[in-house]
Amino acid sequence: MSNNVEKTLKISTDERGVRTISLGRPDIHNAFDDSVIAELSDAFADADQDTRVRIVVLAAEGKSFSAGANLGWMKRMASYSYEENLSDANALAEMLRRLNFMSKPTIARVQGAAFGGAVGLVACCDMAVASERASFCLSEVKIGLIPATISPYVIAAMGQRASRRYFLTAERFKAQEAKSLGLVSDVVAEEQLDESLEALVSALLGNSPQAVAQAKKLVADVAEREITSELIADTSERIAAIRVSEEGQEGLTAFLEKRQANWIQ
């Protein structure tokens, strides 16, 4: 296991290619600002480009997953011009885009409270495991703001109806409610959190890396689209292409020969 500590993030990659990116400021409940956003953006881009990485886990240290925006950052934003605020928002939007559209599968490990923008981080991950004591809050309207940059991802995860409620009320909701809404995949006792995470990691590692990346892209490209002749043709072309790909051929051959595929360690 190799470890690399960057300013506020702790990043490690194990021998299986599982990269863990952890928010490492538990003293301030892992609240983030423009510098942390820049670090996360770089970390997500690096993980996506690194051929050694097969899975990315987004985690946090301490009691809270993340309290959202750092108080000092909010004070600075209050004095920003419109142009400065727009630049700031664009940086956050780009970080979220990189996480959401990463070609590698992503898992959020949510051990505690996730507020504001942190809900966006969870929503951008492909799946999330949460402890029973985790809670969530889209708190922006309480201070006269809106969850704008995270909204495409949160609405996609929770749906319009739930988003209407929680965007408007800023109510805090528990992990089980987050699961029922689709924001998190599994809710377990805190001591079982890593076991639940490992179950997802093991399932992912048993699958073709190329197929996993293409399956993830398939969801993004097909969701909400009308079923037209063009869409049907596109999906046919995708399955034909992957059948004749190197990993597609290996997977089919391994299945027929009743052996493990070469991507299984």
Residue pairs with C-beta under 8 A, 6 or more apart in sequence:
1 12
1 13
1 14
1 15
2 12
2 13
3 10
3 11
3 12
4 10
4 11
4 12
5 11
5 24
6 39
6 43
7 35
7 36
7 39
8 23
8 24
8 25
8 32
8 35
8 36
8 39
9 21
9 22
9 23
9 24
9 36
9 39
9 40
9 43
10 20
10 21
10 22
10 24
10 61
11 19
11 20
11 21
11 22
11 43
12 19
12 20
13 19
13 20
13 52
13 53
14 20
16 54
16 55
16 201
16 205
16 265
17 52
17 53
17 54
17 55
18 53
18 54
18 55
18 56
18 57
18 201
18 205
19 47
19 50
19 53
19 55
19 56
19 57
20 56
20 57
20 59
21 40
21 43
21 44
21 47
21 56
21 57
21 58
21 59
22 58
22 59
22 60
22 61
23 30
23 32
23 36
23 59
23 60
23 61
23 65
23 66
24 30
24 60
24 61
25 31
25 36
25 61
26 60
26 61
26 62
26 63
26 64
27 62
28 67
28 70
29 62
29 63
29 64
29 66
29 67
29 113
30 60
30 61
30 62
30 64
30 65
30 66
30 67
30 118
31 66
31 67
31 68
31 69
31 70
31 71
31 73
32 40
32 66
32 68
32 69
32 70
32 73
32 117
32 118
33 69
33 70
33 72
33 73
34 73
34 88
34 91
36 70
37 91
37 92
37 95
38 91
38 95
40 95
40 99
41 91
41 94
41 95
41 98
44 56
44 95
44 98
44 99
44 102
45 98
47 53
47 56
47 102
47 104
48 98
48 102
48 103
48 104
53 104
54 104
54 105
54 204
54 205
54 209
55 104
55 105
55 106
55 107
55 201
55 204
55 205
56 102
56 104
56 105
56 106
56 107
57 106
57 107
57 108
57 109
57 197
57 201
58 99
58 106
58 107
58 108
58 109
58 121
58 125
59 108
59 109
59 111
60 66
60 109
60 110
60 111
60 112
62 112
63 111
63 112
63 113
64 112
64 113
64 114
65 108
65 110
65 111
65 112
65 113
65 114
65 118
65 122
65 134
66 113
66 114
66 115
66 117
66 118
66 121
67 113
67 115
67 116
67 118
68 114
68 115
68 116
68 117
68 118
68 139
69 116
69 117
74 143
77 85
77 88
80 88
89 148
89 149
92 117
92 149
93 149
96 120
96 121
96 124
96 149
96 150
96 153
99 106
99 121
99 124
99 125
100 124
100 153
101 220
103 213
103 216
103 217
104 212
104 213
105 126
105 127
105 204
105 212
105 216
106 124
106 125
106 126
106 127
107 125
107 126
107 127
107 128
107 129
107 197
107 200
107 201
108 121
108 122
108 125
108 127
108 128
108 129
108 184
109 128
109 129
109 193
109 194
109 197
110 122
110 128
110 129
110 130
110 131
110 134
110 175
110 184
111 130
111 131
111 133
111 134
111 190
111 193
112 131
112 133
112 134
112 135
113 134
113 135
113 136
113 137
114 121
114 122
114 134
114 135
114 136
114 137
115 136
115 137
115 139
116 137
116 138
116 139
116 140
116 147
116 150
117 147
117 149
117 150
119 136
119 137
119 138
119 147
119 150
119 154
119 183
120 147
120 149
120 150
120 153
120 154
122 128
122 136
122 157
122 183
122 184
123 150
123 153
123 154
123 156
123 157
123 158
123 183
124 153
126 216
127 185
127 200
128 183
128 184
128 185
129 184
129 185
129 186
129 187
129 188
129 193
129 196
129 197
129 200
130 175
130 178
130 179
130 184
130 186
130 187
130 188
130 193
131 175
131 187
131 188
131 189
131 190
131 193
132 175
132 176
132 187
132 188
132 189
132 190
133 175
133 190
134 174
134 175
134 178
134 184
134 187
135 172
135 173
135 174
135 175
136 172
136 173
136 174
136 175
136 177
136 178
136 183
137 166
137 170
137 171
137 172
137 173
138 147
138 154
138 166
138 167
138 170
139 170
140 146
140 147
140 167
140 170
141 167
141 168
141 170
142 170
146 167
147 154
147 167
151 163
151 167
154 163
154 183
155 163
156 223
157 181
157 182
157 183
158 166
158 181
158 182
158 183
159 181
159 182
162 181
165 171
166 173
173 181
175 184
175 187
176 187
178 184
178 187
179 185
179 186
179 187
185 200
186 196
186 200
188 195
188 196
204 212
205 264
205 265
206 264
207 263
208 247
208 248
208 250
208 251
208 261
208 263
209 247
209 263
210 242
210 245
210 246
210 247
210 248
211 242
211 247
211 248
211 251
214 238
214 242
218 235
218 238
221 234
222 231
222 235
225 231
242 248
243 249
243 252
247 261
247 263
250 261
250 262
250 263
251 261
254 260
254 261
254 262
255 261
